[in-house]
Amino acid sequence: MSIRVATLEDALLVAELAIQMWESHTIEELTQEFDEYISKENGIVFITMVDGCAVGFAQCGLRRDYVEGTDSSPVGYLEGIFIKEEYRKRGLARDMLEACWKWAKEQGCTEFASDCELDNEDSLKFHLKMGFEEVNRIICFTKKLTDSVIGRTVNITVDRPLCSYHPEHKDMYYPINYGYVEGIMAPDGEEQDAYILGVDKAIDKFTGTVIAVVHRNDDVEEKWIVAPEGMTFSKEEICEQIHFQEQYFDSEIIM
């Protein structure tokens, strides 16, 4: 068994270990993250090798913002540690953790910290066994500061009514009414565009409720989905009705 410092060439190797712990990520995402992490000066990744095979890794860095329960800066911080299941209970995790502690001391740290999820009992037991002391338990909160438009009543001027064609792209047929929300400016500098669902005749004005937002990942615009008050549609139904135009974009529906 040996422990070595990961290099840029090891980013994929570490990612293949990390994906077994952080399953919500992809290999590509983790590879990029480790490539960037290994490149920076304030962090390090250790790899445990057994018979020429990588069986675990530890990622640690320096935190200069406040760390719960500490009173110094910087603080060495264990960002993640993993050992393949069949190699556990051999002291390999402890050996990697000691390598992290040694590195943190060399960076001038006098304290070392870590964290785990509230329901991760295995991680809690590991930390306590390694000599860590529990200093706090917290629940984190977030709030979006941008108000959702969903549920808002809006007035729409219909400039492309049902059964009409796009003024420039003559092959673009409108199977539903389409227009813009009066007085609301979109990121492209024009008034906010909106699809109107639930109206089966051509109209020139409409007042309804925003029931969804079409977010385009490859465009600056978002399109609003508006329907008569009290009328609802599923994502699948919305996709089907706006496909005539959204098929040309990488779109997702937010409800």
C-alpha positions in Angstrom: 0.0 0.0 0.0 1.2 3.5 -0.8 -0.2 7.0 -0.7 0.7 9.5 -3.4 -0.3 13.1 -4.3 -2.7 13.2 -7.3 -1.5 15.0 -10.4 -3.5 16.5 -13.3 -3.2 13.2 -15.1 -5.1 11.6 -12.2 -8.3 13.8 -12.5 -10.3 11.1 -14.2 -8.9 8.3 -11.9 -10.1 10.3 -8.8 -13.4 11.1 -10.4 -14.0 7.4 -11.0 -13.6 6.9 -7.2 -15.6 10.0 -6.2 -18.6 9.1 -8.3 -19.2 6.1 -6.0 -19.6 8.6 -3.2 -21.1 11.6 -4.9 -23.6 9.8 -7.2 -25.6 13.0 -8.1 -22.7 14.1 -10.3 -21.4 12.8 -13.6 -17.9 11.5 -14.3 -17.4 14.5 -16.6 -18.4 17.0 -14.0 -16.1 15.4 -11.3 -13.2 15.1 -13.7 -13.4 18.8 -14.5 -13.8 19.7 -10.8 -10.7 17.6 -9.8 -8.7 19.0 -12.7 -9.4 22.5 -11.4 -8.9 21.5 -7.7 -5.5 19.8 -8.3 -4.3 22.8 -10.2 -4.8 25.2 -7.4 -2.3 25.9 -4.6 -4.8 25.8 -1.7 -5.8 22.2 -2.0 -4.4 18.7 -2.4 -5.7 15.3 -3.3 -4.2 12.0 -2.1 -4.6 8.6 -3.7 -4.3 5.3 -2.0 -2.7 2.6 -4.2 -2.9 -1.2 -3.4 -1.1 -3.5 -5.8 -1.0 -0.8 -8.4 -4.7 0.0 -8.2 -6.3 3.1 -6.9 -8.6 2.2 -4.1 -9.3 5.5 -2.4 -8.8 9.2 -2.3 -8.8 12.1 0.2 -9.4 15.7 -0.8 -8.5 18.5 1.5 -7.9 22.2 1.3 -7.5 25.5 3.2 -10.5 27.5 4.3 -10.0 31.1 5.3 -13.6 32.1 6.0 -15.1 31.2 9.3 -15.2 27.5 10.1 -17.6 26.2 12.8 -15.9 25.6 16.1 -12.5 27.1 15.1 -10.7 30.3 16.0 -7.8 30.4 13.6 -7.2 30.9 9.9 -6.5 29.2 7.6 -8.1 25.9 8.7 -7.3 22.6 7.0 -10.5 21.1 5.7 -11.4 17.6 4.7 -13.6 18.0 1.6 -14.0 14.3 0.9 -12.6 10.9 1.7 -13.4 7.5 0.2 -12.2 4.0 0.2 -13.6 1.2 -1.9 -15.8 -1.1 0.3 -13.6 -4.2 -0.1 -10.6 -2.3 1.2 -12.2 -0.8 4.3 -11.3 -1.5 7.9 -7.6 -1.7 7.1 -6.6 1.7 8.3 -6.3 3.1 4.8 -8.7 6.0 5.5 -6.7 6.9 8.7 -3.5 6.9 6.7 -4.8 9.3 4.1 -6.3 11.5 6.8 -2.9 11.7 8.5 -1.4 12.7 5.2 -4.0 15.5 5.0 -3.2 16.6 8.6 0.5 16.7 7.8 -0.1 18.8 4.7 -2.3 21.2 6.6 0.4 21.7 9.2 2.9 22.4 6.5 0.6 25.2 5.3 0.7 26.8 8.7 -2.7 25.4 10.0 -3.2 24.7 13.7 -6.7 23.4 13.3 -8.4 20.9 11.0 -12.1 20.5 10.3 -14.6 18.5 8.4 -18.4 17.9 8.1 -21.0 15.4 7.1 -24.7 15.2 6.5 -27.0 15.0 9.6 -28.1 11.5 8.7 -24.7 10.0 7.7 -24.1 7.9 10.8 -21.1 6.1 9.2 -19.3 9.3 8.5 -20.1 10.6 12.0 -18.6 7.4 13.6 -15.6 7.7 11.4 -14.9 11.3 12.3 -15.3 10.6 16.1 -13.0 7.6 15.8 -10.4 9.8 14.1 -10.4 12.2 17.0 -12.7 14.9 15.7 -15.1 16.6 18.1 -18.6 17.5 17.1 -19.0 21.3 17.5 -22.4 22.0 15.9 -25.4 20.8 13.9 -27.0 23.1 11.5 -29.8 23.1 8.9 -29.1 25.2 5.8 -31.7 27.4 4.0 -31.8 29.2 0.7 -34.3 31.6 -0.9 -34.4 32.7 -4.5 -34.4 36.5 -4.7 -36.1 36.6 -8.1 -39.9 36.4 -7.8 -41.5 33.7 -9.9 -43.9 34.9 -12.6 -45.9 31.7 -12.4 -49.4 32.6 -11.1 -49.2 36.2 -12.3 -52.1 37.6 -14.4 -50.9 39.2 -17.6 -52.3 41.0 -20.6 -51.1 39.7 -24.0 -51.2 41.4 -27.4 -51.4 38.6 -30.0 -49.3 39.4 -33.1 -49.2 35.8 -34.4 -52.7 34.4 -34.0 -53.7 30.7 -34.3 -53.4 29.4 -37.9 -51.1 32.2 -39.0 -47.5 32.1 -40.3 -44.3 33.7 -39.1 -43.8 37.1 -40.9 -40.3 36.2 -41.9 -40.1 32.4 -41.8 -43.1 31.5 -44.0 -42.8 27.8 -43.2 -43.4 28.5 -39.5 -47.1 27.8 -38.9 -48.7 28.8 -35.5 -51.1 26.1 -34.2 -51.7 28.2 -31.1 -52.0 31.9 -30.4 -48.7 33.6 -29.7 -47.9 37.2 -28.6 -46.2 39.5 -26.1 -46.9 40.7 -22.6 -47.6 44.4 -22.6 -45.1 46.4 -20.6 -42.8 43.6 -19.6 -39.3 43.7 -21.2 -37.4 40.5 -21.9 -33.5 40.0 -21.9 -33.5 40.4 -25.7 -34.7 44.0 -25.4 -38.2 43.2 -26.7 -41.5 42.7 -24.8 -41.9 39.3 -23.2 -43.1 36.6 -25.6 -45.9 34.2 -24.5 -47.6 31.1 -25.8 -51.3 31.0 -25.2 -52.8 27.6 -24.5 -56.5 26.7 -24.0 -57.9 29.1 -26.6 -59.1 27.4 -29.8 -59.7 30.4 -32.0 -57.7 33.3 -33.3 -57.6 36.3 -31.0 -55.9 39.7 -30.9 -55.9 40.3 -27.1 -55.9 37.9 -24.1 -55.8 38.1 -20.3 -54.7 35.0 -18.6 -52.4 33.4 -16.0 -48.8 32.4 -16.4 -48.7 28.6 -15.7 -45.1 27.8 -16.8 -41.9 29.3 -18.1 -39.9 27.9 -21.1 -36.2 28.4 -20.3 -33.9 28.2 -23.3 -30.4 27.0 -22.5 -29.1 28.2 -25.8 -30.8 31.5 -26.0 -31.2 34.7 -23.9 -35.0 34.5 -24.1 -37.6 32.8 -22.0 -41.1 32.2 -23.1 -44.1 32.3 -20.8 -46.9 29.9 -21.0 -50.3 31.6 -20.4 -53.7 30.0 -20.1 -57.2 31.0 -19.0 -57.6 31.4 -15.3 -58.0 28.0 -13.6 -56.9 26.0 -16.6 -53.9 23.7 -16.2 -51.6 21.7 -18.5 -49.0 19.0 -17.8 -45.4 19.5 -19.0 -46.0 16.8 -21.6 -49.1 18.7 -22.9 -47.2 22.0 -23.0 -44.3 20.4 -24.8 -46.6 19.0 -27.5 -48.3 22.3 -28.1 -45.1 24.4 -28.4 -43.0 21.9 -30.2 -43.6 23.6 -33.5 -41.1 26.3 -32.4 -39.2 25.0 -29.4 -37.9 22.0 -31.5 -35.2 24.4 -32.7 -33.9 25.2 -29.2 -32.6 23.4 -26.1 -35.6 24.1 -23.9 -36.9 23.1 -20.5 -40.2 23.8 -18.9 -40.3 25.3 -15.4 -43.6 25.0 -13.5 
